[in-house]
Amino acid sequence: MMAVDAVRQQWEDGNRRFESQADEPVFPQLLEQFEVATDEIRKRVGETFTLSQLADAYGTSDHWLRAAVEERVAAPGWIRHVSVVQDAAFHNYSRGATDYTP
């Protein structure tokens, strides 16, 4: 199990990097990747979950999340951005955890 506090910090950092790209030409591609990532997280952890369960899913997400993005919205250079998208999607999804606190 991943340490929840440490992984939440990583998600927050990734989300800040994701949001900082909002004015960049690549942002529409990042949004598509974000939607795929969020959909895959939902499939893995469901609608009712704890932060610990989400952190566990994050620990294995490099494989399944990247595979989903590659399959569904891969565009030239997608691999450069997927870790930021991954962290931002987990950050956003964490807000729905039963034990979420800001």
Buried (B, 14 or more C-beta within 10 A) or exposed (E): EBEBEEBBEBBBBBBEBBEEBEEEEBBEBBBBBBBBBBEBBBEBBEEEBBBBBBBBBBEEBEEBBBEBBBEBBBEEEBEEBBBBBBBBBBBBBBEBBEEBEE
